[in-house]
Amino acid sequence: MANRLRNGPELAVCVVERQLLAAQVMRLFLQPVDGKVFSFQPGQYLDILHQESRRSFSLAGAPRSDGLLELHIRRIPGNTFTDYVFEELQTSAVLHIAGPFGDFTLRPHSRSGSGPGSSRRRVFLAGGTGFAPIKSFIEHLSLENGCATLANDWLYWGARLPEELYLHALARSWQQRHGLRYVPVVSHLPAGKHWPGRTGWVHEAVMADHPDLASCEVYACGPPAMIKAARTAFLERGLPARFFYTEG
C-alpha cells in the first residue's frame, strides 16, 4: 500500500465480504454499485478515498465476470485506515474508489534463443502482500487466458514467517494444476519451528535457482528494500534491465 496522488474517475463500491487471511492481512471483496463496471488490467491498483486521503492497493485478482474486486490489506501499526478496515469496516459498507492506475501489467511474452518456440523464462517475485498483483497475473494466465500450462513460469513468494504466506494452499494448487513452479521462502523462522520450505531472502532463492538470469523476465512486487536488492542482484546476474518489471 502507498499513498499516491492520482486523478481518476470515482466509483462507489459495496463491501460484500471480509476475510481474515492472516493475523495482519484482510481480504476485501468489493462490488461496484448501481450496475457500474470497474475495468482494469491485471497488475493495476486502485485508490480508496477515505477521510480526505487516498490509500492505494493493488487489485488481487484477474477481472471477473461478476465484477467483484479483490484487495489484500496489510495492517500497519498506527495507520488509521488499516485500523478502520480491521476494527470497524463491516460488510454492506460503501466505499469510494478511483482508478485504475499503474503500468505494472503483463507484457507480451518475450521470445529469446535461437530455436523455434524458445521462450524467456518468466519469474514472478512477491514479498508479503506484494503477492496481490502477482496473483492477478497468474489468474489471468491460468484461467482468463486459457493457458493450459505455466511450466515455464516460476513464483517466488517471500515472507517473514510461514503463516504470513496467507494463500500458500492456493499457490500450491497452481503448481499442481498448471505446472507453475512455486517456491515459498521464509526469512525469520523461529528457532525450533519446523518449516519444510526454503529460508533466507527471497531474491537470493531466485539467484540460487537461476544463476544466469539473461534469459529471464521478472515481475516483482513487495517492500522497497526487496525490490532494490532484487534489481541490483538480478542485473548483476545478467538480467536485462528492460525485463525487470515492477510498480512505480
Residue pairs with C-beta under 8 A, 6 or more apart in sequence:
1 55
1 56
1 57
1 73
1 74
1 76
1 82
1 129
2 56
3 53
3 54
3 55
3 56
4 47
4 54
4 56
4 101
5 54
6 47
6 54
6 56
6 98
6 99
6 101
7 98
8 47
8 98
8 99
8 100
8 101
9 98
10 49
10 96
10 97
10 98
11 32
11 36
11 38
11 96
11 97
11 98
12 32
12 33
12 34
12 36
12 94
12 95
12 96
13 30
13 31
13 32
13 33
13 38
13 69
13 94
13 95
13 96
13 97
14 30
14 31
14 32
14 33
14 92
14 93
14 94
14 95
15 28
15 29
15 30
15 89
15 90
15 91
15 92
15 93
15 94
15 95
16 29
16 30
16 31
16 68
16 91
16 92
17 27
17 28
17 29
17 91
18 26
18 27
18 28
18 89
18 90
18 91
19 26
19 27
19 29
20 26
20 27
21 27
21 72
21 166
21 167
22 163
22 164
22 166
23 163
24 74
24 75
24 164
25 72
25 73
25 74
25 75
25 129
25 164
25 166
26 72
26 73
26 75
26 85
26 86
27 60
27 70
27 71
27 72
27 73
28 70
28 71
28 73
28 85
28 89
29 68
29 69
29 70
30 68
30 69
30 70
30 71
30 95
30 97
31 66
31 67
31 68
31 69
32 38
32 67
32 69
33 94
37 67
38 46
38 67
38 69
38 97
38 99
38 100
39 63
39 100
40 46
40 59
40 63
40 99
40 100
41 63
41 100
41 105
41 106
42 59
42 62
42 63
42 105
42 106
42 133
42 136
42 137
42 139
42 140
43 58
43 59
43 102
43 104
43 105
43 106
43 133
43 136
43 137
43 219
44 58
44 59
44 99
44 100
44 101
44 102
44 104
44 105
44 133
45 56
45 57
45 58
45 59
45 99
45 100
45 101
45 102
45 104
45 133
45 247
46 56
46 57
46 59
46 69
46 71
46 97
46 98
46 99
46 100
46 101
47 54
47 55
47 56
47 57
47 97
47 98
47 99
47 101
48 54
48 55
48 56
48 57
48 81
48 95
48 96
48 97
49 95
49 96
49 97
49 98
50 81
50 84
50 95
50 96
51 80
51 81
53 81
54 98
55 81
56 101
57 71
57 72
57 73
57 132
58 71
58 72
58 129
58 130
58 132
58 133
58 136
58 221
58 247
59 69
59 70
59 71
59 100
59 132
59 133
59 136
60 70
60 71
60 72
60 131
60 132
60 133
60 135
60 136
61 68
61 69
61 70
61 135
61 136
61 139
62 136
62 139
62 140
62 143
62 144
63 140
63 144
69 97
70 132
71 132
72 129
72 131
72 132
72 166
73 82
73 85
73 129
74 82
74 128
74 129
75 82
75 83
75 85
75 86
76 82
102 247
104 133
104 219
104 221
104 245
104 246
104 247
104 248
106 137
106 140
106 141
106 219
107 217
107 245
109 119
109 120
109 122
110 119
110 120
110 217
110 243
111 118
111 119
111 120
112 118
112 119
112 120
112 215
113 119
113 215
119 152
120 215
120 216
120 217
120 243
121 152
121 153
121 154
121 210
121 215
121 216
121 217
122 152
122 153
122 154
122 216
122 217
122 219
123 153
123 154
123 156
123 206
123 210
123 213
123 216
123 217
123 218
123 219
124 134
124 137
124 138
124 153
124 154
124 155
124 156
124 218
124 219
124 220
125 134
125 156
125 158
125 202
125 203
125 206
125 218
125 219
125 220
125 221
125 222
125 226
125 230
126 134
126 155
126 156
126 157
126 158
126 202
126 220
126 221
126 222
127 157
127 158
127 159
127 202
127 221
127 222
127 223
127 226
128 158
128 159
128 164
128 222
128 223
130 220
130 221
130 222
130 223
130 226
131 157
131 166
131 167
131 221
132 221
133 221
133 247
134 155
134 157
134 219
134 221
135 167
135 170
137 219
138 150
138 153
138 155
138 174
138 180
141 147
141 150
141 153
142 150
142 174
142 177
142 178
142 180
147 178
148 178
149 178
149 179
150 174
150 178
150 179
150 180
151 178
151 179
151 180
151 181
153 180
153 181
154 180
154 181
154 182
154 183
154 206
154 209
154 210
155 171
155 174
155 180
155 181
155 182
155 183
156 183
156 184
156 185
156 202
156 203
156 205
156 206
157 165
157 171
157 182
157 183
157 184
157 185
157 202
158 184
158 185
158 186
158 187
158 201
158 202
158 203
158 205
158 222
158 226
159 165
159 184
159 185
159 186
159 187
160 186
160 187
160 188
161 186
161 188
161 189
161 190
162 168
162 184
162 186
162 189
162 193
162 195
162 197
165 171
165 184
165 186
168 184
171 180
171 182
171 184
172 182
174 180
174 182
175 181
175 182
183 197
183 198
183 205
183 209
184 197
184 198
185 197
185 198
185 199
185 200
185 201
185 202
185 205
186 195
186 197
186 198
186 199
187 199
187 200
187 201
187 202
189 195
189 199
198 205
201 226
201 229
202 222
202 226
203 226
203 229
203 230
203 233
203 234
204 233
206 213
206 218
206 230
206 234
207 213
207 233
207 234
207 237
210 216
210 237
211 237
212 237
212 238
213 234
213 237
213 238
213 239
214 237
214 238
214 239
214 240
216 234
216 239
216 243
217 243
217 244
217 245
218 230
218 234
218 239
218 243
218 244
218 245
219 245
219 246
220 226
220 227
220 230
220 231
220 244
220 245
220 246
221 227
221 246
221 247
227 246
230 244
231 244
231 246
234 244
235 241
235 244
